[in-house]
Amino acid sequence: MTAELVRGQNHTLPQTRLEIRVSAGSPVVAGATLGDENGTVRGVEWIAHPGAHRLPGLEVSRQAAAGHRLAVDLEALPDEVHRVTVLLALPTGAGGPTRFGATAAPFVAVTGLDGTEIATFTLTGLDAESAVSALELYRRQGAWKVRAVGQGYAAGLAEMLADQGLAGAAELAASIQEAVARSLARSVAPPPPRTPEGDRVRHASGPSDAHPPTAPQPQPTAHPSTAPQPAAPAHPPTGTDPGTQTAPAAPTAAGPINYAHPRRQHAAPPPPPPAAASAEPGQAPQPVAGDATGWSMDERLYNQIWGMFEDLARSAAAYRSAVDFAESRMGQELDRSLSDPRNRIGGTGDRAREEARAKRDELIARAREVLDRDLAQLAAEAAVVEPALPAAYAGWDNPVWHAHRIPMELPMALRIGDLHLPERTDLRIPLLVRLPLERGIWVDSGRTASEAAALMDTDRLRRLAMETAVLHAARLLAVYPPGEFSVHVIDPAGSAAGSLAPLVDAGVLAGPPAAGPGGVASVLAHLTRRVDLVQMAVRAGAADALPPDLDTGEQLLVVNDFPHGFDDRAVTQLRYLADEGPSVGVHLLMVADREDASAYGPVLDPLWRSLLRITPVADNHLADPWVGHAWTYEPPATPPGSRVLEQVLAAVTAARRAAGR
């Protein structure tokens, strides 16, 4: 029976290896503190938070999310620890609610590793509080219990930490929020939530018919392992209805411009097709391409890829947690055995070491067996899915590009590279971003971007970064309907002429690459004016007042060698486009070395954080939205000697001519 606790009520815990699951109406920061017999937190080393997410016997998530899983092994805690307090706080500066009273009441569940609920607690009655002590696990007469706390703090995380006796609480609270901000800047955005009618809601778009996202849905229990599993927020994929797909609405006298996703569904999507039967009894079913829910094969493949991404993240997390647990348990057993001086001499100590190592090796071997089974299944699935991908999801080496025709409808998503983990580097997961883009992209051309970049010549690295940006721009041009996507380029010194040659020669740019201060100012003024006018039209419902020469299609601005050629006014305009442009169809693709812009100081920090940072060489800088693993990102590349890029751009040009654009 699950105990449904109210504030102040306690319940005995039947086991010591637990998960604490958190569900909230908006992203929250989850952490935990360790307390001694008096409940005092003795120092920062007794606090698990996104900047230091792992302690002996305790692991929390590295980032803010609407769902968390905290792993707790009470037996692995230090002997002097008598209390574990779970903390929740709202992230600052993230654009979300600033008090718990403005969002749905958080829900906390204590479960076993198999997902069975032991006790639950809904934190009702919160109002102005921005941080809360949700519940505590405490030791009483040799047994562990859970108590529902629900103590809120209007002054936030600093007040809550200070209330637990921590010196320097304000400084630590600031560092935690900074770690959360960094994590948000580097994380891969999960699929957006499904709305009541299935629309994808654009952030800050403001159309009158947009629907708010639904609450996060619970995820199925991850694979059981020999160790606690790390925190993992849940993000369900979305769906759309291809039966009513239309192009983005053009400005007419009938109403405002609608920048919401152009596809709408009015019922639940059909279930996935039945999986093929196993070849042998007891074996896993043979993988099938499109084995996920969705209205179309493209949507099913999109959801299946995100499912593979999540499965790999959780499987690797379970294995790593098992290894950490095995190492920690071996250390504890050795400490207990060798704490007796009589065991330090003779064969007793040697036998204790051998037994401890044997137990560790057995635990790790069992965990590796589970991981290898999961990886083999995912590899088989990837081998089936990759050849079935449409062009927008496929790599440049996929034959589908050689027969590609410019579509008449916008696809759901776009592939911008691949991701993999060190547990199996040949198992690549496509990195998909939803269309229209809701976040700009920054191709980091700096030598400090990664170890591989540090070994490269500066000029070669910058050329490679610009070539990567050209591939992204070409792919966007190739998946948008003719005339609905335009590309502008700012190249102040003309240093990217060679990299830009495929786009220039194909005639697919909106105009020649802008050079010099005058060219920079002209392009920025044009796009800033477009953002201003469309925003006013959307807010006022006055689409008929837009100038007839205004292009309401999606716009991409490729910026090379920032901040060279940018004065203070141009920098301000660029920041404005990064903040306001995506909501009305203006997107940034920047090629820049952050060190070159260091003279601006922290004034540009919001700009860098607003962009999805990728690299022109492989680097492990992106984090998943479930457990926060550092994934190695592989940038897109055309096969050596291939002319696929030129063929695709020629198809774009031909489609525009046929459409009279």
N, C-alpha and C positions, 0 to 999 in steps of 0.2 A: 504494500500500500504506500502511495506517495503521501508524504506529510505536506499539507498546504499551510505554510506558516504565516502568522501575522506578526507585526512588529513586536519584538521582545520575546517571542516564543522560541523554544529550542527543541532539538530532536537529536537522538543518538545516531551516530554514524556507524553502520554495520561493517564498513570496510575502510581502508586507509588510502587506497589508490582511487582517485576521483577525478571527475571533470566538473567544472563550474561553468555553466553555459549562460550567457547573457544575451538578451534580445532587447533592443531599444528602438524607439521610433525614429531616431536619427543617429548619426555616428557619435560614438562616445569613446573616451579613453578608458581602458581597463587596466588596473594594476592591483597589487597586493602588498601588504606590509606584514612583517614578522614582529611579534611582540613577545617579551619575556613574561615571567609569572605575574608581573605587575601591569602588563599590557603596554610597556614602553618599547618604542622602536629605538634601538641603540645606535643606529647610524644609517647612512645612506646605503650601506652594504646589506641592510635588512629590508630593502624595498625593491620589488620587481616592477618595472615600468617599461614603456616602449624604448627608452634609451638604454636600459639594462634589463632585458626581458627574461633572464634566466637566473635562478638561484637554486641551490641544492634542494630538490624536492618541489620546486615551484617554477612554472613557466607561464608567461602571459604573452599577449599579442604585441607586435611591434608598432601597430598603427591604430588609428581611430577607425571604428567600423560600427555598423548597426548590429552586428552579431559577433560574439567572442566565445572561445572555448579556452578556459584556463586549466592547465594540468597541475594536479597536486598529488604528491606522494608524501603522506604524513610521516611515514617511517623514515624517509630520507632527510627530514628536517633536522637541523642541529638540536642536540639535547636540550639546550637552554631555551628553545622556542616553545612557547605554550599557546600561542594564538596566531592565526592567520586572518587578516582582515581584507576583504575584497572591496576595492575602491572603484568608483565610476566618476568620471568628470567629463564635462563638455569641452571639446577643443576650442581654443580661442583663435580668432582670425580666420576661421574656415567658412564663414558665411552662413553657418547654421544657427540654430537657436542658442540663446545665451542663458537660458534657465530651463530647468527640467519641467516647469509648469507649462511650457509652450510646446511640449512634445508628448508622445504617448508614454505612459508609465513604464519604466524598465521592468523586465521580468528576469529573475535569476533562478536557475535550477541547479541543484547538486545531483550529479548522476554517477553511476558506476561507469567503468570503461566500456561496458556493453550498451550504454545508453539508457539503462533503467533509471528512472527518476527516484531519488531518495527523498528529497525535500524541495519545495518550490516557494518562491516569495515574490509577490508583485509590489513594487515600491510605489504605493499610492500616496496621495497627500502632499506631493512635492510642489513647490511654487517658484519662489525666487532663487532656489538653490542651484548652483552650477556644479557642485560636487557632492557626493554622497557616499557614506560608508554603507555598503549594501548588506553584507552579512559577515559573520566571523565564524571560523572553525576554532574551537578551543579545547584544551586538554583538561579533563576533570577526573581525578582519582584514577589515572591510568587509561581512561577511555576518552575518545574524541567525540565532540558534539558540534552541531551547527546551530547558530542563533541568528534569527532575522533582526537586523539592526535598523536600517533605513534612516540613519542620522544624516541630515542634509546640512550644507554649509553655503550660505549666500556669498561669502567672500571667496569661495572657490577652493581649488586644490591646496593652495598655500595654508589656508586656515585649517583644512582637514588634517594635513600633515603635522602642523604645529600642535593640533589638539592631541596627537598621539605622542607628543614629547620629542619631536625631532628638531634638533637645532639646525638652522639654515633652511627652514622649510620654504621660504619664499624663493631662494635661489634654486632649490631643487625643483620646485613647481615650474619655474620659468624654463629650466633645462628640459623638463618633460614635455612641455608644450612645444618647445623648439624641435625636439626629436620627432614629435608628431607632425609638425609642419614639414620637416625634411622628408619624412616617410610619405606624406601625401604627395609631395613633389616628385618622388621617384617611383611611385606605385603605378602599376598598370590598372587603368579604370576597369571595373567589372562590367558585365552587361547591365544596362539600365533596368530598373524594375518595370514590371508590367502594370499598366494602369487598368482601371475597370473596363475600358473598352479596347485595351490592347495597344493604345497609341504609345509611341516613344516620346517622352516629354523632353524638350530641349531646355536646358538650364537657362533661366533668365530670359526666355524668349518672349514671354508676355502675350501670346495670342489668347484671345478670349475663350477659345474652345479647348484649351489645354487642360488636362486632368492631373491632379496630384498623384504621385506614386503611391502604390499600396505599401503596406508594412512588409518587412522582409519575411520570407517564408522559411520554415525550419528545413534544415538539410538532413539527409539520411546519415546515420551513424557511419563514421569512417571505419576502415578496416581495423579490427582489434589488433593490438600489438603487445609486446612484452614490456612496454613502458608507457608512461603518460603521454597523451597527444597534446601538441601545442594548440594555442588559441587559433580559432578559425572562424571569421565572420562569414555569414551566408549571404549570397547574392544570386537570386534566381535569374535565369535568362529571360529574354523577352520574346514576343511573337508579333507577327504582323499578318495582315490578310492580303494575299496577292489578288484576290478576286475583285478588289476595289482600288487597285493601285492607280494613281494618277501622277502627273508631273506636278512639281511645286506650283502653287497658284501664282499666276501673274497678276500684276496690279490691274484691277478693273474698277469700274464705278460701283460695282455691287457690294463691295466690302473691303476690309483691310487685307493686306498681304498675310498669308498664313505660312509661317516658317516652322510649323510643327512637322513632324515626320509625315510624308504624304500618304502613308498607307495606314489603313484602319481596319480593325476586325470587330465583329459584333457577336462573337461567340468564342467558346474555348477552342483552341486548335485541336486538330485530330491527333490521336495517339500515335506513337511511332510504329513503324511496321514491325511485325513479329520477328524476333531474332531467329536465325537459323538454328536448327537442332544441333546438339553436340555430336561430334563424330563418335565419341565413346561415352558411355554412361559415367557421370561424375565429372566430366570435363566441362570447362567453360564454353558457352556458345560461341560459334564462329562469328567474328565481328562483321557488321554490315554497315556500309556507308549510308549515312542519313538516319541512323538508329537513335533518333531523339524526337521530341515533340516539335511541331511546327506546321505552318500552313503550306509551305513549299519545300522543295528539296534544298534550296539555298538556305532557308531558315533552319531546317533540320541539321544540315551540315554545320552551320554556325553554332547552334546549340551543342552539337556533338563535340566540336573542337573545344569549346569552353568547358564541357564536361571532362574531356581528356586532360585539359590544363589543370582543372581542380583535382582530378584523381591522382595525377602525378605529384602535385604539390602535397597532398595529404599522405600519399604513400611514402614519399621521401621524408616527410615530417615524422611519421610514425617510426621509420627506420632510424633516423638520427636521434630521436628521443629515446629509443630502445638502447642505442649504443651509449648515449650519455648516462642512462639509468644503470646499465651494466658496469660502466667504469666507476660510477659513484658508489654502487653497491660493493664492488670489489675493494675500493678504498676504505669504506666503512668496516668491512669484515676484517681487513688487515689491521686497521687501527684497533679494533676491539681485541683481536687475537694477540697483537704484539704489545698492547698496553701492559700486559703482565710480564714483568722482567724474566720470569721463568721460561717464557716461551721464546725469548730472543736468542737463546743458545741451544745448541744441539739440533736435532732433526725436527723438533716441534714447529719452529718458526718456518722452516723450509716447507713442511707439509701444509701449513696454513696458507703460505703464498701459493703453492701449487693448486690447492683446492679453490682458493679465491679466483685465480686466473682461469681455472677450468670452468667454474660457474659463469664467469664473464664471457668466455669464449662460446659457451653453450647458448647463452642468451643472445649474443650477437649473431651466431649462426642461425638460430631460429628466426630472428628478425630479418636476416639477409635472405633466408628462404622465402619468407612472405613477400619481401620486396622484389625478389627476382620473379616470382610468380606474377605479381602485379605489373612489373615492367614488361614481361613477355606478352601479357595480354594487351597492354597499351601499344607495344610495338606492332603486334599483329593488326590492331585496329588502325594504327597510323598507315600501315602498308595498304590497307583497303581504302581509307579515306582520302589520302593524298591524290591518287589518280582521278578521283571522282570530283575534285574541287572545281568550281567555276573559276573563270579567269581572275575575278576580283580577290579570290581567296588563294589562288595558286601561286607557286614560285615562278620566277622567270624561266626556269628550266622545264616547266611543265609544257607538254606539247599543245595544250589547249590554247596557248597564246598564238600559235601559228595559224589557227583558224578563227581568231577572235574577230568579232564584229561589234562595233560600238552599239551598246544597248539603247533601247528606247525608254527604259526605266532604271532608276537609281538602285543599285544593289544595297543590301543591308549593311555591308561592312567591307573593309579593305585590309589586305595583308601588308604589313610594313616591316616584316622580318620574321625571324624564328627565335624560339627560346629553348634552352635545355639546361639540365642540371648535371653536376659532376658524377652522380650515380650511374648515368648512362648518357654519354655525350652524343651518341648517334640517334637518340630518340628526340626528335625536334617537334615542338608544338608551334603551329603558326600563330603569330601575334596579330590578332585582328582588332581593328578599331571601327566603331560604328560610323556610319555616314548619315547625314552630313557631319563633318568633324565638329566636335564640341570643345576641342583643345588644340592649340597650335603645337607644332613640332619644332624642336631645336636639335640640329645635328651639330654635336660638339666637335669642333675642329682643333681643340687645344691639345697639346702634348701631355697635359696633366689629366686628361680624361680617363686614361687607363694605362696599364703597364705596357700593353702592345703599342699604344700611341706614343708613349715616351721613347720608344726605340726607333720611331720613324722620323724621317726628315720632315721639317715643318712644312715646306712647300708641297711635298708629296701628300702629306696628311690633309692639308687644306684642299688640294685638288680632289682627293678621294672623298672628302666630306661633300664637296659640291656635286660630284658625280652621283653620290648617294641621294642628294636632294633632287637631282634631275630625274632619277629613277622613280622617286615618290611622285613628283609632279606629273611625269608621263603616265604613271599608273592611274592617278586621279583623272587625268584627261581621258584615259581609255575606258573608264567605267561610268562616266557621266554621259547622259544623252547629249547629242550635238547641240552646241550653243548654250548649254546650261552651266558651263564651267569655264572660267577665264583665268589665265595665269599672267601675273605681272612679275617682273624681275627688277631688283635694284642691285646693281653691281658697280659701286661708286668709282672704282679705279679700273674697271674693265679687266680685272685679273682672272675672271672665270670664263673668258671667251671660249676657250677650248672645251670646257665641260658643258657649256650651254649650247654648243654647236648643234647637237641633235634637235633641240627645241627650236632654235633659230632657223635652221635649214628646213625644218618641216613646216615652218610658218604657223605654229600653233600658239605663239605668244600673243597677248593682247596688244603688244607694241614692242619696239626694240628695248633691250635691257637699258634701264636708266643709269646714266653715269654722271659723275660730278655732283656738286651741291645742288645745282639747278634741277637735275633729273631726279634726285632724291626728293627734293621738296615738291616737285610736280606730282609724282606718283603718290606720295603720302597725302597730299592735299586732296587729290582725286578720291582716294579710298576713304579718307576721313569724312569728306562731304557725303559720300554714299552712305556710310554708317549713320551719320546724323539724320539725313533725310528719311531713310527707311525706318529708323527708330521712331522718329516723329510720326510717320505715317501709320506705323503699327499701333502706337499708343493712342493716336487720335482717331483711328479708323478713317483716315483720309487718303486712301491709296490713289484716288483719282487726282490728287493734288501733286503727285510726283512728276518731275520733269519727264517729258516723253523720251528723252535721250538717255535716261538713267537705266543702266543694265542691272536688273534685279536678280540675275543669275548668281550662283556661287562664285566667289573670287578667291584666288590664292595669291598671296604676296611672298615671293621668294627673295630673301635678303641675304646677300653675301658680304662677308668681311665686316660685319658690324663690330664696332661703331665707326669705322672709317667713313668719312663723308657725312656724318650725322652731327648737326649742331644740337643745342639744347632743345630747340623747338621740335626738331625732327625726332629726337629721343622721346619727347612727351607724346607726340603723335603716334609713335610706334607702340608705346605702352597703352595708349588709348585703344588702338586697334586690337592689341592682345586681349584687353579686358572686355571690350564691348563688341568687337567684330564678330566672334563666332555666333552670337545670338541672332545676327541678321545676315549671316552668310559670307563674312569676310574672315579669312583664315591666314595664319602666319606659318611660314616654313623658313626658319632662320638657320643660317650656317655661320657660326660664331665661336670664338674662343673667349670664354668669360674673363680670362686674365686681361685681354685687350681692353675690356670695359671696366677694369678695376678702379680707374680714376673716378668713376661715378659713385663708387662706394655702395652703401646699402640701398640707394634709391632705385637700383635696378633689380634688387632681390625679388620683388613681386613679379617682375617680368619673367625671370628664369623659372620661378616656381609655377607660373601659369602654363608653361610649355612642357610637353612630354619630351624629355631628353633622351636622345638616342645617339649612338656613336657610329662612325664610319668603319670601325674595326670592332671585332668581337670584344665584349666587355660585360662583366657581371654586375650591373648597376641597377637593374630593374627588379622590383619586388612584386610578388603576386598579391591579390587582395584577400587571400584566405589565411595563410600562415606567415607571410612576409619573407619567404625565401629570397635570397639573391640569385636571380636567374641570369645566365649568360645570354646576352642578346647578340644574334648574328644578323648583320645588316643585309638587305637584299643585294643581289649581284646577278648580272647576266652571265651565262656560260661563256668561257673564253672563245673568241672568234665568232660568236653568234651575232646576228643582225636582227635579233628579235625586237630590240628597242626601235630601230628604224622602221621595221615593219608595222609595229603598233602605232607609231606616230603617223605613218603614212595612212593607216586606216582612220585615224582621227581626222586628218585633213580631208580624206575622201568623204567621210560622213558629213563633215561640215559643208562641203560643196554640194552634196546631194540634198542637204536640208536648206540650202540657200543662205547659210550663215557666213 
